[in-house]
Amino acid sequence: MSRILLLVAIITVVYILLQRARNLPPHKRRAEYIKLGVGVGVAVVIFLAITGRMHWVGAALAGLLVALRQLGPTLLRLFPMLASMKILGGQTPAAGQSSTVETAILRMQLDHDSGELQGEVLRGTYQGWHLADMNREQLMELLAYCRQEDADSAQLLDSYLQRRFPGEAPFGDSGGGATGSGANLDRKEALAVLGLAEGASEEDIITAHRRLMQKLHPDRGGNDYLAAKINQAKDLLMG
């Protein structure tokens, strides 16, 4: 009877953890599924060992598997090549220069080389989600939330939607003016917008501004909000 109760408990825990993993943002599910798989394997080994159906070698292998999982972060630090190959959950660091614009709800990054926009949700129902993992229905739901909570976030998301769905019908009023609140931009944020580090020279600022405006100016298919942010960043840094 005790064995049956143990098996039922294991199945219940696995089910709860599986539902929890499904509710995570898509880019985090893979790591959670790996953890769940390791946990299930260990639980099965323990159950078989308790019931006398597994040799001690199998139990030792299960212990080694757990140890390897725990040592994963250490291995990544010791062997950077593993991280570049995305082994044990490592991620390839992004190459090239990028700009960051952050609002109350969104953090958006622009790759200077490709002009690609990538975003992450910082607050709300989709907190932790990457915009690239969201379908249009989810994005429109997020846009409605942004319009209610923060005008700058709505305009920033509208910038992303215009680039992701070019040529489609307008997404409507973003809930504010075209430029947002430039008064709230500080030096650190201005450097992030232009993709520069502290100590950047005047020439660096001008070059970064020109390069970004070539990609984001409204006359070149860009967006008013992002172009205004870039101009604000340059004005602040240039004094």
Phi, psi and omega in degrees: 000320181296326179293321178296317179298321178296317179296318179297319180296318180297315180298320180296315180297317179298318180297316180297316180293326178294317178296322178296318180296322181295334181274355179282159173303145184309321184288349179258350185292322184302312180296323181291322178295324177296314178300317180296318179298318178296317180298318179297317179300317179295317180298319179296317179297317179298317180297316180293324179293319180296322181277001177076022182258003181228139177289156181300335179296319179298319178296321179296320178296322178296318177298321178295322179298316179297318180298319179297321179296318180292329182273001183307308180302322179294319179297323180295323179289326181281330183233083182305332181299326179297321180296321181293337179266006179059039177268142179057034175087005179292156181234145179284124179294143182288139180262157176087176184268146180217155177250151181232129173237125183236136175239188182295333186244335187231151167235119184244139178238137178245123175281123184293329183282312185267340185076011183280136177261133175231140184223158177226141180273129184261344187205154176101192183301324183260026180305131180090350180281148170270139181300328181295337181271358184258139176276177186296321180299317179294321179295321179291325175296319178294321179298318178297321178295318179297320180298326180283325190259323188202117183295321180297320179296321179296318180292322179293318178294323177299324177299317180294316182297321180296326180278328181282325181240065182294141176082356180273173182301149179303150181270003175094180181296133182273004174089030179172186179287179186281340190251346181074196184259092181290340182295338182274000183277120177257180186297318181299316179293322180297319177296320179295321180299320181271356179072034183245161177256162177302138182097002179299140181279171177299321178296321177299318181296313181297317181296315180296319179297314181297317182296319181289320180295331176295335181262331190243000180297137181306327180292344180249025179085013180275208186224139182301317185296310181294321179298320179294320178298319180296318178296319179297319180297315180297316181299318181295314183289331180275354178077000000 
